[in-house]
């Protein structure tokens, strides 16, 4: 237990409450040490558990509401505005996909990764490439443009789609 001299504030550590008055070794002040007030540890434990449960319920409720709002409102919209081709140093042609991400909500939202999917004539996936646009946050009503060159060649590609990834 920790005991402090009332006069000079020197701190002492004692194993138990002394039955006689104590004298400070620094200033000589004498005082009586009283037993510390005991707290009911069971009540403290129950209060802590209740607080943790309340916090967990609150967090789950907020997350569930946020997820519902995001799913229902679809605040971010990603669109492709232009697809062109470039030829690399080896003579292979690659697609350059340009577009933008628009925040159509009234709140700031984080911009997730974008996924560009190349498909053949039958709709089968040829390649997928994930990338991060230049902005990580979008203000309400704001948009960010992107331009990304795909690493896969243009061979067999008939359709290119764009998805937002969480």
KEMARVEX-496513 format. One record per residue (C-alpha): x, y, z; residue in three letters. Coordinates in nm, 2 decimals, m for minus. Each point is the difference from the previous one (the first is absolute). Layout:
[[X; Y; Z]; "ALA"] ...
This chain:
[[0.00; 0.00; 0.00]; "UNK"] [[0.12; 0.35; m0.08]; "UNK"] [[0.03; 0.26; 0.29]; "UNK"] [[0.08; 0.37; m0.05]; "UNK"] [[0.13; 0.24; 0.26]; "UNK"] [[m0.25; 0.28; 0.04]; "UNK"] [[0.28; 0.26; 0.06]; "UNK"] [[0.27; m0.07; m0.26]; "UNK"] [[m0.18; m0.23; m0.23]; "UNK"] [[0.26; m0.28; 0.02]; "UNK"] [[m0.14; m0.33; m0.11]; "UNK"] [[0.04; m0.33; 0.18]; "UNK"] [[m0.10; m0.35; m0.09]; "UNK"] [[m0.13; m0.22; 0.29]; "UNK"] [[m0.12; m0.36; 0.00]; "UNK"] [[m0.29; 0.07; 0.24]; "UNK"] [[m0.15; 0.27; 0.21]; "UNK"] [[0.21; 0.08; 0.30]; "UNK"] [[m0.17; m0.01; 0.34]; "UNK"] [[0.21; 0.28; 0.14]; "UNK"] [[0.06; 0.35; m0.13]; "UNK"] [[0.28; 0.03; m0.26]; "UNK"] [[0.28; 0.26; m0.02]; "UNK"] [[0.14; 0.13; m0.33]; "UNK"] [[0.36; m0.07; m0.05]; "UNK"] [[0.06; 0.32; m0.19]; "UNK"] [[m0.18; 0.27; 0.20]; "UNK"] [[m0.09; m0.17; 0.33]; "UNK"] [[m0.37; 0.06; m0.03]; "UNK"] [[m0.21; m0.25; 0.19]; "UNK"] [[m0.35; m0.12; m0.12]; "UNK"] [[m0.24; m0.29; 0.03]; "UNK"] [[m0.06; m0.21; m0.30]; "UNK"] [[m0.36; m0.10; m0.05]; "UNK"] [[m0.11; m0.31; m0.18]; "UNK"] [[m0.09; 0.05; m0.37]; "UNK"] [[m0.37; m0.02; m0.08]; "UNK"] [[m0.08; m0.34; m0.15]; "UNK"] [[m0.19; m0.02; m0.32]; "UNK"] [[m0.23; m0.28; m0.07]; "UNK"] [[0.20; m0.18; m0.28]; "UNK"] [[m0.31; m0.20; m0.11]; "UNK"] [[m0.19; 0.32; m0.07]; "UNK"] [[0.29; 0.15; m0.19]; "UNK"] [[0.02; m0.31; m0.21]; "UNK"] [[m0.37; 0.01; m0.08]; "UNK"] [[0.02; 0.37; m0.09]; "UNK"] [[0.29; m0.07; m0.23]; "UNK"] [[m0.18; m0.28; m0.18]; "UNK"] [[m0.31; 0.21; m0.04]; "UNK"] [[0.21; 0.29; m0.14]; "UNK"] [[0.17; m0.24; m0.25]; "UNK"] [[m0.33; m0.15; m0.11]; "UNK"] [[m0.15; 0.35; m0.05]; "UNK"] [[0.30; 0.11; m0.20]; "UNK"] [[m0.02; m0.32; m0.22]; "UNK"] [[m0.37; 0.05; m0.06]; "UNK"] [[0.05; 0.36; m0.09]; "UNK"] [[0.28; m0.08; m0.25]; "UNK"] [[m0.20; m0.28; m0.16]; "UNK"] [[m0.30; 0.23; m0.04]; "UNK"] [[0.21; 0.28; m0.15]; "UNK"] [[0.17; m0.24; m0.24]; "UNK"] [[m0.32; m0.16; m0.11]; "UNK"] [[m0.17; 0.34; m0.06]; "UNK"] [[0.30; 0.12; m0.19]; "UNK"] [[0.01; m0.32; m0.22]; "UNK"] [[m0.37; 0.03; m0.07]; "UNK"] [[0.03; 0.37; m0.09]; "UNK"] [[0.29; m0.07; m0.24]; "UNK"] [[m0.17; m0.30; m0.16]; "UNK"] [[m0.33; 0.19; m0.04]; "UNK"] [[0.14; 0.33; m0.12]; "UNK"] [[0.30; m0.12; m0.21]; "UNK"] [[0.18; 0.33; 0.07]; "UNK"] [[0.29; m0.06; m0.24]; "UNK"] [[m0.04; m0.06; m0.37]; "UNK"] [[0.28; m0.11; m0.22]; "UNK"] [[m0.03; 0.04; m0.38]; "UNK"] [[0.23; m0.05; m0.30]; "UNK"] [[0.01; 0.30; m0.23]; "UNK"] [[0.26; m0.11; m0.26]; "UNK"] [[0.20; m0.31; m0.10]; "UNK"] [[0.29; 0.03; m0.23]; "UNK"] [[0.31; m0.21; m0.09]; "UNK"] [[0.37; 0.06; 0.03]; "UNK"] [[0.29; m0.21; m0.13]; "UNK"] [[0.28; m0.08; 0.23]; "UNK"] [[0.37; m0.04; m0.08]; "UNK"] [[m0.04; m0.36; m0.10]; "UNK"] [[m0.28; 0.07; m0.25]; "UNK"] [[m0.28; m0.13; 0.22]; "UNK"] [[m0.32; 0.21; 0.02]; "UNK"] [[m0.16; 0.08; 0.34]; "UNK"] [[m0.33; 0.17; 0.09]; "UNK"] [[0.00; 0.34; 0.18]; "UNK"] [[m0.32; 0.03; 0.20]; "UNK"] [[m0.11; 0.35; 0.10]; "UNK"] [[m0.29; 0.10; 0.22]; "UNK"] [[m0.11; 0.15; 0.32]; "UNK"] [[m0.14; m0.07; 0.35]; "UNK"] [[m0.28; 0.22; 0.12]; "UNK"] [[m0.12; 0.04; 0.36]; "UNK"] [[m0.37; 0.07; m0.04]; "UNK"] [[m0.07; 0.02; 0.37]; "UNK"] [[0.01; 0.29; 0.25]; "UNK"] [[0.29; m0.15; 0.20]; "UNK"] [[0.37; m0.06; m0.05]; "UNK"] [[0.07; m0.36; m0.11]; "UNK"] [[0.32; m0.20; m0.04]; "UNK"] [[0.08; m0.11; m0.35]; "UNK"] [[0.05; m0.38; m0.02]; "UNK"] [[0.22; m0.18; m0.24]; "UNK"] [[m0.13; m0.03; m0.36]; "UNK"] [[m0.01; m0.33; m0.19]; "UNK"] [[0.02; 0.00; m0.38]; "UNK"] [[m0.12; m0.33; m0.15]; "UNK"] [[0.08; m0.11; m0.36]; "UNK"] [[m0.24; m0.25; m0.15]; "UNK"] [[m0.01; m0.20; m0.32]; "UNK"] [[m0.30; m0.02; m0.24]; "UNK"] [[m0.16; m0.28; 0.21]; "UNK"] [[0.02; 0.22; 0.32]; "UNK"] [[0.29; m0.21; 0.15]; "UNK"] [[0.25; 0.19; 0.20]; "UNK"] [[0.34; 0.05; m0.18]; "UNK"] [[0.16; 0.21; 0.27]; "UNK"] [[m0.07; 0.21; 0.30]; "UNK"] [[0.21; 0.29; 0.12]; "UNK"] [[m0.05; 0.19; 0.33]; "UNK"] [[0.13; 0.35; 0.05]; "UNK"] [[m0.05; 0.30; 0.23]; "UNK"] [[m0.11; 0.33; m0.14]; "UNK"] [[0.20; 0.32; 0.09]; "UNK"] [[m0.25; 0.12; 0.26]; "UNK"] [[m0.06; m0.19; 0.32]; "UNK"] [[m0.29; 0.21; 0.12]; "UNK"] [[m0.28; 0.18; m0.19]; "UNK"] [[m0.19; 0.29; 0.13]; "UNK"] [[m0.37; 0.02; m0.04]; "UNK"] [[m0.09; 0.04; m0.37]; "UNK"] [[0.37; m0.02; m0.11]; "UNK"] [[0.15; m0.23; m0.26]; "UNK"] [[0.35; m0.13; m0.09]; "UNK"] [[0.12; m0.09; m0.34]; "UNK"] [[0.23; m0.30; m0.06]; "UNK"] [[0.20; m0.15; m0.28]; "UNK"] [[0.14; m0.35; 0.02]; "UNK"] [[0.20; m0.20; m0.26]; "UNK"] [[m0.08; m0.37; 0.03]; "UNK"] [[0.30; m0.24; 0.02]; "UNK"] [[m0.18; m0.27; m0.21]; "UNK"] [[0.00; 0.03; m0.38]; "UNK"] [[m0.31; 0.07; m0.21]; "UNK"] [[m0.01; m0.35; m0.15]; "UNK"] [[m0.35; m0.14; 0.01]; "UNK"] [[m0.15; 0.28; 0.21]; "UNK"] [[m0.35; 0.09; m0.10]; "UNK"] [[m0.14; 0.17; 0.31]; "UNK"] [[0.16; 0.20; 0.29]; "UNK"] [[m0.19; 0.07; 0.32]; "UNK"] [[0.08; 0.19; 0.32]; "UNK"] [[m0.10; m0.08; 0.36]; "UNK"] [[0.06; 0.17; 0.34]; "UNK"] [[0.16; m0.23; 0.25]; "UNK"] [[m0.03; 0.02; 0.38]; "UNK"] 
